[in-house]
């Protein structure tokens, strides 16, 4: 997606935070081995786990590894699960640094459709 994004019209007010959010959306929804010439780009190893607990652990590990590898602007400080809702969505909270500022990202993972949403990102300085 990065190549095509060079040619699109950027909306006014586009910030580094919005760019990181957008990149997280693409990265977390890419399937490993598909859609990129980079073999390990994306998420996918959690499928091979024998049960839910191991699958969630593997998913969190993959998220952390992929962010460290492919989104260097975001330094992850913590990633926690916040439970599931009735629609089988796993909710996650990620706290990370972008340009020295701490941000809280609220993520959700639809276990039925294997789809991540980056629901919101908040500057923690404004929330204190």
C-alpha beads as a LAMMPS data file, in Angstrom:
LAMMPS data file: protein, C-alpha beads

128 atoms
127 bonds

1 atom types
1 bond types

-500.0 500.0 xlo xhi
-500.0 500.0 ylo yhi
-500.0 500.0 zlo zhi

Masses

1 110.0

Atoms # bond

1 1 1 0.000 0.000 0.000
2 1 1 2.876 2.389 0.651
3 1 1 3.688 2.792 -3.049
4 1 1 0.130 3.764 -4.039
5 1 1 -0.218 6.107 -1.065
6 1 1 2.479 8.288 -2.624
7 1 1 0.031 9.303 -5.339
8 1 1 -3.113 9.897 -3.344
9 1 1 -4.424 13.213 -2.168
10 1 1 -3.692 13.581 1.541
11 1 1 -6.491 15.088 3.613
12 1 1 -5.843 18.361 5.396
13 1 1 -4.620 17.859 8.924
14 1 1 -2.935 14.529 8.145
15 1 1 -0.491 13.915 10.978
16 1 1 2.119 11.390 11.904
17 1 1 -0.387 9.835 14.323
18 1 1 -2.958 9.394 11.541
19 1 1 -0.277 7.944 9.294
20 1 1 0.757 5.438 11.976
21 1 1 -2.902 4.487 12.554
22 1 1 -3.406 3.898 8.842
23 1 1 -0.222 1.841 8.571
24 1 1 -1.249 -0.261 11.588
25 1 1 -4.557 -0.977 9.863
26 1 1 -2.774 -2.211 6.717
27 1 1 -0.108 -4.143 8.627
28 1 1 -2.444 -5.925 11.027
29 1 1 -4.890 -6.868 8.276
30 1 1 -2.234 -8.241 5.940
31 1 1 -1.959 -12.013 5.965
32 1 1 1.521 -13.410 6.228
33 1 1 2.678 -14.744 2.875
34 1 1 -0.042 -12.902 0.894
35 1 1 -0.292 -9.441 -0.579
36 1 1 3.334 -8.434 -0.168
37 1 1 6.652 -9.406 -1.621
38 1 1 7.926 -9.451 1.964
39 1 1 7.252 -13.007 3.092
40 1 1 6.766 -12.316 6.825
41 1 1 4.728 -9.095 6.425
42 1 1 1.401 -9.479 8.183
43 1 1 -0.295 -11.702 10.725
44 1 1 -1.003 -15.415 10.384
45 1 1 0.915 -17.803 12.635
46 1 1 -1.735 -17.772 15.346
47 1 1 -3.899 -20.021 13.115
48 1 1 -1.695 -23.010 13.918
49 1 1 -2.272 -22.841 17.673
50 1 1 -4.205 -25.665 19.366
51 1 1 -6.545 -23.541 21.507
52 1 1 -7.791 -20.014 22.163
53 1 1 -5.309 -19.140 24.900
54 1 1 -2.307 -20.095 22.770
55 1 1 -3.829 -18.428 19.701
56 1 1 -4.298 -15.120 21.558
57 1 1 -0.735 -15.274 22.903
58 1 1 0.601 -15.974 19.409
59 1 1 -1.520 -13.159 17.969
60 1 1 -0.168 -10.664 20.521
61 1 1 3.393 -11.807 19.807
62 1 1 2.839 -11.363 16.071
63 1 1 1.357 -7.900 16.552
64 1 1 4.340 -6.812 18.658
65 1 1 6.890 -8.343 16.272
66 1 1 5.299 -6.821 13.163
67 1 1 5.003 -3.371 14.699
68 1 1 8.653 -3.500 15.799
69 1 1 9.699 -4.599 12.317
70 1 1 7.425 -2.575 10.020
71 1 1 6.269 0.500 11.968
72 1 1 9.438 1.990 13.480
73 1 1 7.709 5.298 14.317
74 1 1 5.734 3.492 17.053
75 1 1 7.594 2.110 20.064
76 1 1 5.218 -0.209 21.926
77 1 1 5.256 0.135 25.704
78 1 1 2.404 -2.292 26.417
79 1 1 -0.214 -4.407 24.673
80 1 1 -3.080 -5.873 26.705
81 1 1 -6.255 -7.764 25.976
82 1 1 -9.426 -6.172 27.338
83 1 1 -11.846 -9.043 26.814
84 1 1 -14.287 -10.147 24.124
85 1 1 -17.690 -8.780 23.312
86 1 1 -20.822 -10.656 22.234
87 1 1 -19.807 -10.315 18.559
88 1 1 -16.598 -12.338 19.150
89 1 1 -14.377 -9.262 18.890
90 1 1 -11.251 -9.311 21.008
91 1 1 -10.496 -5.824 22.356
92 1 1 -6.904 -4.695 22.847
93 1 1 -5.195 -1.622 24.236
94 1 1 -1.768 -0.658 22.989
95 1 1 0.264 2.102 24.607
96 1 1 3.179 3.393 22.599
97 1 1 5.450 6.310 21.864
98 1 1 5.373 8.349 18.681
99 1 1 7.881 11.179 18.565
100 1 1 8.276 11.089 22.337
101 1 1 4.525 11.409 23.066
102 1 1 2.548 8.546 24.649
103 1 1 -0.562 7.354 22.826
104 1 1 -3.289 4.888 23.684
105 1 1 -4.529 2.857 20.707
106 1 1 -7.770 0.922 21.027
107 1 1 -7.789 -2.056 18.701
108 1 1 -10.350 -4.747 18.049
109 1 1 -9.883 -8.086 16.336
110 1 1 -12.900 -9.748 14.752
111 1 1 -12.227 -13.438 15.309
112 1 1 -14.854 -14.515 12.793
113 1 1 -13.587 -12.431 9.872
114 1 1 -9.935 -12.231 11.027
115 1 1 -9.995 -8.459 10.743
116 1 1 -8.325 -5.794 12.885
117 1 1 -9.766 -2.338 13.444
118 1 1 -7.731 0.529 14.817
119 1 1 -10.699 2.079 16.582
120 1 1 -9.023 5.130 18.105
121 1 1 -5.788 6.695 19.260
122 1 1 -5.519 9.228 22.051
123 1 1 -2.666 11.374 23.282
124 1 1 -2.253 10.326 26.916
125 1 1 -1.041 13.801 27.889
126 1 1 -4.520 15.162 27.196
127 1 1 -6.213 12.348 29.127
128 1 1 -4.333 12.887 32.417

Bonds

1 1 1 2
2 1 2 3
3 1 3 4
4 1 4 5
5 1 5 6
6 1 6 7
7 1 7 8
8 1 8 9
9 1 9 10
10 1 10 11
11 1 11 12
12 1 12 13
13 1 13 14
14 1 14 15
15 1 15 16
16 1 16 17
17 1 17 18
18 1 18 19
19 1 19 20
20 1 20 21
21 1 21 22
22 1 22 23
23 1 23 24
24 1 24 25
25 1 25 26
26 1 26 27
27 1 27 28
28 1 28 29
29 1 29 30
30 1 30 31
31 1 31 32
32 1 32 33
33 1 33 34
34 1 34 35
35 1 35 36
36 1 36 37
37 1 37 38
38 1 38 39
39 1 39 40
40 1 40 41
41 1 41 42
42 1 42 43
43 1 43 44
44 1 44 45
45 1 45 46
46 1 46 47
47 1 47 48
48 1 48 49
49 1 49 50
50 1 50 51
51 1 51 52
52 1 52 53
53 1 53 54
54 1 54 55
55 1 55 56
56 1 56 57
57 1 57 58
58 1 58 59
59 1 59 60
60 1 60 61
61 1 61 62
62 1 62 63
63 1 63 64
64 1 64 65
65 1 65 66
66 1 66 67
67 1 67 68
68 1 68 69
69 1 69 70
70 1 70 71
71 1 71 72
72 1 72 73
73 1 73 74
74 1 74 75
75 1 75 76
76 1 76 77
77 1 77 78
78 1 78 79
79 1 79 80
80 1 80 81
81 1 81 82
82 1 82 83
83 1 83 84
84 1 84 85
85 1 85 86
86 1 86 87
87 1 87 88
88 1 88 89
89 1 89 90
90 1 90 91
91 1 91 92
92 1 92 93
93 1 93 94
94 1 94 95
95 1 95 96
96 1 96 97
97 1 97 98
98 1 98 99
99 1 99 100
100 1 100 101
101 1 101 102
102 1 102 103
103 1 103 104
104 1 104 105
105 1 105 106
106 1 106 107
107 1 107 108
108 1 108 109
109 1 109 110
110 1 110 111
111 1 111 112
112 1 112 113
113 1 113 114
114 1 114 115
115 1 115 116
116 1 116 117
117 1 117 118
118 1 118 119
119 1 119 120
120 1 120 121
121 1 121 122
122 1 122 123
123 1 123 124
124 1 124 125
125 1 125 126
126 1 126 127
127 1 127 128
